[in-house]
């Protein structure tokens, strides 16, 4: 199965990406000749991981009939100091809100995403440590 995207140079450091018919602007900051018209490419690596595992977890919890009030995923990426600057580790924070949420099911959904379903996580784990934690907010 093949997937492809394209980007078109707009001006300066700005590129417009076409991803499955969705447009996304990429750009550098002022200090690198850009105009800050969109996110940097490396930041989108964090977005890809958060989106992939987040969608997995929601899908799994829906099948488990776990009802959430809210759910956020945050990814922190540690970067190297040497060139090329790249991520050397990533840490995922899964934050759940709900009443009497079953922690065992939340942990199981996270584990299944990491070990079986999230293709982004699978690739990243080959290059660096990817860790995670669960934060629970009981909304009584």
N, C-alpha and C positions, 0 to 999 in steps of 0.2 A: 504494500500500500504506500503510495507516494503522496506527499503534501508539499505544496510550494507556495511561496509568497513573492511579492515583488516590491521594491522600493524605487521611488523616482526622486531624483535630486531636484529641489525646489530653488534654493539659493543659499549662499553662505554654507552653513553646516546642516541645513534643514533637509530632511527627506520625508516624503509621504509614503507610508506603507499601505499596501492593499492586502488585507488578511481576510480571506473568505468574503470579499465584498465590503468589508468594514475598513474605513480609512483611519489611519493613525499617524500623527505627525511625530517625528523624532527630531531632536535638535541638541546641540551642545549649549553650554552656558556661555555667558559673555567672555569669561576668561579663556575660552577655547575657540573663539571666533563665531559663536552662535548667537542667537537671539532668544533662547529659552522658549521656543515655540512648542515644545513637547518634551516628553521624558527622554532620558539617556538610554541607549540600548542595554547597558548592563543592569539598570534598574528593572527593565522588563524581564530579566531573568528571574528576579524575585517575584514579580507579578505572575509569571508563568507557574512557578512552584506553588504560590498561594492559591491561584485559581484552580490548578489541577487537583491538589489535595483537598481544597475546600469543597469542590464539586463532588469528589469521591465521598467525603465524610457526610455531606448532606444526603447524597443518594443512599448510602449505607444506613444512616440513621432513619431515613424515611422508610426503608424496608423493615427496619427493626421497630417501627411505629413509635419512635422517640420524637416528641414534639418540643421544638425549641422556640423560645421567645425571640432570641437573636443569636447570631453566630458571627464572629470575626476571626480572620486569620491574619497574623502579622508575621512577616519574615524579616529577620535581621541577617545581613550579610557582612562578614568580615573580609576585608580586602587586603591584598598584599601591599607592601610598600614599594617593591621593586617593579620595574617595567618587564613585561606588560602587566599593568595592574589588573588583577583578577581576583575572584572570590576564592578564599581559602577555607571558608566554612560558612554554613548557613544554619540558622536556628529558627524553627517555626513555633509560634505561640498560637494555640487554639483557644479562643475565648468563647465560652458558652453562657447564655442566660436562659433560665427557665426554672420552673417549679419542680422540686424533687427529681432532678435529672439523674438517671442511672449512670454513675461514673464508669461502671464496668462496660457498659455499651458504648459510651463515648470513647473510652480507651481502645476498645475493640475496633471501632470504626477508624480511628486514627492509625492503629496498627495495620489493618487491612489496606488502607491507602498506601502506607509506606512499603509494606512487604509485597503487595500483589498488584495494585491498580494504578498508582500514579507513575506514569512514564517519565515525567519530568524529574521526580524524585529519584527514580531508578538511574537515570543518566547522571544526575548531580552527585549521587552517592559514590559513583565510580571515580569522581574527581576530587571529592572533599568530604569531610564529615558533615552530615545533615542530622541535627538533633531536634528534639521537640519537647514542648511542655503543654500541659492542659491547665487552663484557668477557668474556674467555675464561679458563676454568680447566681445564687439562689434567689429567685424573684417570688417571694411568698406573698 
